[in-house]
Amino acid sequence: MLRKAFNQRINYFRQLQEISDSVADVEWEGDTLDVAIQASQIEKIELDAKINTTRARHRYLENLAENKASDDDDEDDKTCILCRCDFSRGFITQWYAPFC
């Protein structure tokens, strides 16, 4: 029984060694590890910017939906700030607002 257990143990470690020998080093496709890490960091920064932009749009759309849902529409809220103000002197900037 001891010889059988010993032989099974040797067989187990032989199989384990075969698995270990078949494992190869990581091969990067054309790039080195540093370049791959830098590329992933740049991609992360770009994705963070897209996430922030999407969150801002979401807040904007929620605000629009909330304002649309409220029935107390104020006429001053719908007109632009330049059209509400009286000017004693003119201003140079071109201004056109289709809702004014």
C-alpha positions in Angstrom: 0.0 0.0 0.0 2.9 2.4 0.7 4.4 1.6 -2.7 1.1 2.3 -4.4 0.6 5.6 -2.5 4.2 6.6 -3.3 3.7 5.8 -7.0 0.5 7.8 -7.2 2.3 10.7 -5.5 5.1 10.5 -8.1 2.5 10.3 -10.9 0.7 13.4 -9.5 3.8 15.5 -9.3 4.8 14.3 -12.8 1.5 15.6 -14.2 1.9 18.8 -12.2 5.3 19.3 -13.8 3.9 18.7 -17.3 1.3 21.4 -16.6 4.0 23.8 -15.3 6.2 23.2 -18.3 3.4 23.9 -20.7 2.8 27.3 -19.3 4.4 30.0 -21.4 5.4 33.5 -20.7 3.0 36.3 -21.7 3.6 37.5 -25.2 2.5 41.0 -26.0 1.3 41.6 -29.5 3.8 44.1 -30.9 3.9 46.4 -27.8 5.9 46.2 -24.6 4.3 46.1 -21.2 5.0 49.8 -20.5 3.3 50.8 -23.8 0.3 48.6 -23.0 0.0 50.1 -19.5 0.2 53.6 -20.9 -2.4 52.9 -23.6 -4.8 51.5 -21.0 -4.3 54.6 -18.8 -5.0 56.9 -21.7 -8.1 54.9 -22.5 -9.2 55.1 -18.9 -8.8 58.9 -19.0 -10.9 59.1 -22.2 -13.6 56.9 -20.7 -13.7 59.0 -17.5 -14.2 62.1 -19.6 -17.1 60.4 -21.5 -18.6 59.3 -18.2 -18.5 62.8 -16.9 -20.1 64.2 -20.1 -22.8 61.6 -20.0 -23.6 62.4 -16.3 -23.8 66.1 -17.1 -26.2 65.4 -20.0 -28.3 63.1 -17.7 -28.5 65.9 -15.1 -29.5 68.4 -17.8 -32.3 66.1 -19.2 -33.6 65.3 -15.7 -33.7 69.1 -15.0 -35.6 69.6 -18.3 -38.1 66.8 -17.5 -38.6 68.3 -14.0 -39.2 71.8 -15.3 -41.5 70.4 -18.0 -43.5 68.5 -15.4 -44.0 71.5 -13.2 -47.1 73.5 -14.1 -46.0 76.8 -12.7 -44.3 78.0 -15.9 -42.9 81.5 -15.5 -42.6 83.5 -18.7 -39.3 85.1 -17.5 -37.7 81.6 -17.3 -38.5 81.0 -21.0 -36.9 84.3 -22.3 -33.2 84.9 -22.5 -31.5 87.2 -20.1 -30.4 89.7 -22.9 -34.0 90.1 -24.1 -35.3 90.8 -20.6 -32.9 93.6 -20.0 -33.2 97.2 -21.1 -30.1 98.8 -22.4 -29.3 102.5 -22.4 -26.3 101.8 -24.7 -26.3 99.2 -27.4 -24.1 96.2 -27.3 -21.7 95.0 -30.1 -22.3 91.3 -30.0 -24.6 89.7 -32.5 -27.5 88.1 -30.8 -30.2 86.0 -32.2 -32.4 83.7 -30.3 -35.2 81.9 -32.1 -37.4 81.8 -29.1 -37.1 85.5 -28.3 
